[in-house]
Amino acid sequence: MDFLPFPARLSSDYNAIGEFGQGQVAPRDNAVDFIGDFVPLVPLGTAARVDWMLGSTVIQSYSGRVYLSGPEMLRIVDVDEKLVRDTRALFATNTSLPASVSALEDGRPGQPVSVRAAYLSPGSITLQAPWGFEPGSRLLLNCEVDFLTLRGMPLRVRTRVTLRRGACLLLCDTGKMGDENLIAYSAYTARLETLEGR
């Protein structure tokens, strides 16, 4: 399982560090990585913090101690277990498919908007999308790639997660779908679960 990065700031009392880059939850353990063009070297065991940022606003803070420190990546461990678990649920990705969605307005689909499907599982889909879809919005998803075709698949936005200005993740629940969509979607998500289980 991979996890999408988020805009981040690395902070530490050591040398008054405050660098901007990307944060990413580690696949195992209670750990968070900071990745950037320049990552200051910090002694192992030093207290440090990775903040998920939206402009100058801190969305979430991950505090721990430095486990790995290199020129392009720093990892902190002993981060709060619940924070790590919740972040994994938000940023999990098991695919990357081009798609489009149309918001249902008065029962009719609006203009299609390009998105990427980042995570598919039975009952839910995570989309990387431009800003503009509110929680509770009803959408129709279209996706046509060599191995998956979905036409007018109904979704409802459960949660919107801001990545940066103008971009977000939409955590969506799937709705009742026709046989063609159901067969195609079920087969594809079963294939993903098999690959994840290896």
C-alpha positions in Angstrom: 0.0 0.0 0.0 1.3 3.4 -0.9 0.2 6.8 0.6 -0.2 10.2 -1.1 2.1 13.0 0.0 0.8 16.3 1.6 2.3 19.8 1.9 4.4 19.8 5.0 6.8 21.8 7.3 9.6 20.1 9.2 10.3 21.7 12.6 12.9 21.0 15.3 14.5 22.9 18.2 17.8 21.5 16.8 19.4 24.5 15.0 15.9 26.1 14.9 15.0 24.1 11.8 11.9 25.1 9.8 11.9 23.6 6.3 9.0 23.2 3.8 8.5 20.1 1.6 6.2 17.1 1.6 5.0 14.8 4.3 4.1 11.2 3.8 2.9 8.6 6.3 5.2 5.5 6.3 3.7 2.2 5.3 4.6 0.5 8.6 5.1 1.5 12.2 4.0 4.8 13.7 6.2 6.9 11.4 6.0 9.9 9.2 8.5 11.0 6.5 9.5 14.5 5.4 10.8 14.7 1.9 12.3 17.8 0.2 14.9 19.2 -2.1 16.9 20.2 1.0 16.4 18.3 4.2 18.7 19.4 7.1 20.6 16.6 8.8 19.3 16.1 12.4 20.9 13.8 15.0 19.1 10.5 15.5 16.8 10.6 18.6 16.2 14.3 18.4 12.6 15.5 18.8 11.1 16.8 15.6 7.7 17.6 14.2 6.1 17.3 10.7 3.1 19.6 10.2 0.6 19.1 7.4 0.2 22.6 6.0 -2.5 24.5 4.0 -0.8 27.8 3.2 0.2 29.1 6.6 -2.3 27.0 8.5 -1.4 23.8 10.3 -4.0 21.1 9.5 -2.3 18.4 11.7 0.9 18.0 13.6 2.9 14.8 13.9 5.5 14.8 16.7 8.2 12.1 17.2 11.9 11.5 17.3 14.2 11.3 14.4 14.9 7.7 13.2 16.4 8.4 9.8 18.0 11.6 8.5 19.4 12.0 5.0 19.8 14.8 2.4 16.4 14.1 0.8 14.3 12.4 3.5 13.9 12.5 7.3 11.7 10.0 9.2 10.2 10.5 12.7 9.0 7.6 14.7 6.9 7.1 17.9 4.2 9.3 16.4 0.7 9.1 18.0 -0.7 5.8 16.8 -4.3 7.1 16.2 -3.0 10.1 14.1 -0.9 7.7 11.9 -3.9 5.3 11.5 -6.3 8.1 10.6 -3.8 9.6 8.1 -3.3 6.3 6.4 -7.0 6.0 5.9 -7.1 9.5 4.3 -4.0 9.2 2.0 -4.1 5.5 1.0 -3.6 4.9 -2.7 -3.8 1.6 -4.6 -4.2 2.8 -8.1 -4.0 6.0 -10.3 -6.6 6.1 -13.0 -7.7 9.1 -15.1 -11.5 9.7 -14.8 -14.1 12.4 -14.8 -17.0 13.3 -12.5 -20.2 15.3 -13.1 -22.1 16.8 -10.1 -25.8 16.0 -10.1 -27.7 19.2 -10.0 -31.5 18.9 -10.0 -31.2 15.3 -11.1 -29.1 16.2 -14.1 -25.3 15.9 -14.5 -23.3 19.1 -14.8 -20.1 19.7 -16.8 -17.6 16.8 -16.4 -14.4 17.6 -14.4 -11.2 15.7 -14.8 -10.1 13.7 -11.7 -7.8 10.8 -10.8 -9.1 7.7 -8.9 -6.4 7.1 -6.2 -8.0 4.4 -4.0 -10.7 1.9 -4.9 -12.3 -0.6 -2.5 -15.7 -2.3 -2.2 -18.0 0.5 -1.3 -15.7 3.5 -1.5 -13.5 5.5 -3.9 -10.9 8.2 -3.2 -10.5 10.8 -6.0 -7.9 13.5 -6.4 -9.9 16.4 -7.6 -9.9 20.2 -8.0 -11.6 22.2 -5.3 -15.3 22.7 -5.5 -17.2 19.6 -4.4 -18.8 19.8 -1.0 -19.3 16.8 1.4 -22.7 15.3 0.6 -22.4 16.1 -3.1 -23.7 13.5 -5.5 -21.5 12.7 -8.5 -21.5 10.5 -11.5 -18.1 8.9 -12.3 -16.9 7.9 -15.8 -13.6 6.0 -16.3 -12.4 4.3 -19.4 -9.1 2.6 -19.4 -8.0 -0.8 -20.9 -8.9 -2.8 -17.9 -11.8 -0.8 -16.3 -14.8 0.9 -17.9 -17.3 2.7 -15.7 -20.2 4.9 -17.0 -22.3 7.1 -14.8 -21.3 5.3 -11.6 -23.0 7.1 -8.7 -20.9 8.4 -5.8 -21.6 10.5 -2.7 -18.8 12.7 -1.2 -18.4 11.6 2.4 -15.3 13.7 3.2 -13.2 16.4 1.5 -9.5 16.6 2.4 -7.6 19.7 1.4 -4.2 18.9 -0.1 -3.3 22.5 -1.2 -5.1 25.5 -2.6 -7.2 24.4 -5.5 -6.8 20.6 -5.0 -8.3 18.1 -2.6 -9.1 14.4 -2.0 -12.7 13.3 -2.1 -13.5 10.3 -0.1 -16.7 8.9 -1.7 -19.2 6.2 -1.0 -20.4 4.2 -4.0 -24.1 4.1 -4.7 -26.4 1.5 -6.3 -25.0 0.8 -9.7 -26.1 -1.1 -12.8 -24.9 -4.6 -13.7 -22.1 -3.4 -16.0 -20.6 -1.0 -13.5 -21.1 -3.5 -10.7 -19.3 -6.4 -12.6 -16.4 -4.1 -13.8 -15.9 -2.4 -10.4 -16.1 -5.6 -8.4 -13.6 -7.4 -10.6 -11.2 -4.5 -10.5 -11.4 -4.0 -6.7 -11.0 -7.8 -6.1 -7.8 -7.7 -8.3 -6.5 -4.8 -6.2 -7.2 -6.6 -3.0 -5.3 -9.7 -4.3 -2.3 -7.6 -5.2 -2.3 -5.9 -1.8 -2.4 -9.3 -0.1 0.8 -10.5 -1.7 
